[in-house]
Amino acid sequence: MHKEAKMDEVADPTDRAFSEEELLLASPVVLGFAFSEKLWLEFTISGVSDIEWSEDAFDSLVLPREQKSVIKALVESHTFHAAHNIDDVIQGKGKGLVSVLHGPPGTGKTLTAEGIAELLQRPLYMVSAGEL
């Protein structure tokens, strides 16, 4: 006879093994947003994994030390302190930090944005001028 564990009896629900019946009922796909394609898609469960953030991506940027310090302070301050103070006339909107990086090709604009995203462990949603 199969004995099923109750959720409140299991210390960590993610450690619980699913019964064969539960696995048959489970969907093999999960819905998610693909940042590279900018589309909502179905992803197979076997292809989903935890994000592996790069701990040294921001530190490896080749920028003057003072500029890196200012950028880091700005994004960390916004993320951890100021976001609750920013409001907008449209409810649910606002509280974001938007940056415009400019310069000729190859100067590190995209790499800087990617480094900041890795530093904050947040996904990067890039928008081109043509998408505005």
N, C-alpha and C positions, 0 to 999 in steps of 0.2 A: 504494500500500500504506500502510495506517495504522500509524504507529509510536506505541506507547503508552509514556509515560514511567513509569519505575519510581519508587515512592515515595521511595526513598533518593537518587534523582538530582534530585529537586525540592527547592529550598531551602525553600520554604514550601508545604506541601500544600494550604493553602486557596487558593493562587493557581493551582492546577492546573485546567485546563479538562477537563471530563468529555467522554468520547466519546459519540456518539449512542447506542451500545448501553448504556452505563452510565446515561444519562439515562432510557432506556426501562425499565430495571430499578428505578430509584429511586422511592420512594414520594412522592406529592405532598403527604403530610401528615406531621406529627410530633406525638408525644404531649407534652402539657404540662399544667401545673396553672394553672387560671384563678383567680387570687386573688379577683377580684370575685364570681365564682359559687361559689367553693370547691369546684370539681369538676375532675377529670381529664378533659381533652377532646382531640380531634384538631384541630390547627391546620394550615391550608394553608401550605405553605412560602412562598408569595408574600406571606402576611400576617404573617410573622415578621420582626422587625427588632431591632436592638440597642436596649437601654434608653437613653433620653436622660435622664440624671439632672440635676436642677436644682441648680446649684452654689450658688445664693444662697437656697434655700428656708429653711434654718434661720436664716440671718442676718436674713431679713426678718420673722421672728416678732416680734410686739409683746409682749415680755416684759421684765421688769426685767433689766438686764445681769447682775446677780449670779445670778439664777435660771437664765438661759441658760448662764452659765459652769459652774454646778454640774451642770446636765443634760448639757451637752456633755462635761464631765470624767468623769461617771459612765459614760456609754455608750462613750466612747472608751477609758477604762480597762478596762472589761469586755471590749470587743472585742479590744483589742490586748495585754492583759496577764493579766487575772485568769481568763479562761475556762478555762485549763488547770488551775487550782487548785481549781475547783469540781467536786465529784463527787456522785453520788447512789447510793443502795443498789441501784437498778435500772440495770444496765449499758446504756449507750447513751442514757440519759436524763440530763437535767441540762444544765449548761453554758449555759443560756439566761438571758436577762435579761427579767424580766416587770415591767411597770409598770402601775400603776392610776392613771389620771388622773381626777380628780373635780372637779365644779363644775357650776354651772347651764349650760343650753344657751347656746351662743354665746360661751363664754369661751376657746375655742381649744384644747380637748383634742385633737380630731382633727387640727387643723392642726399642733399640737406633735408628735404622733406621726408625721405625714407628713414634717415637717421633719427629724426625727431619722432616719427611714428614708432620706431623700435625702442627708443628711449622711454617713451610713455606706455609702451606695450598696447598700442591702439592701432586699428587698421587705418590705412591711408586711402582716402577717397580723392583721387585727383580729377580735376575738371580742366579741360582745355578751353581756350578762348572761344573756339568754335561751338562748344557745348553750352555756352552762356546764353 
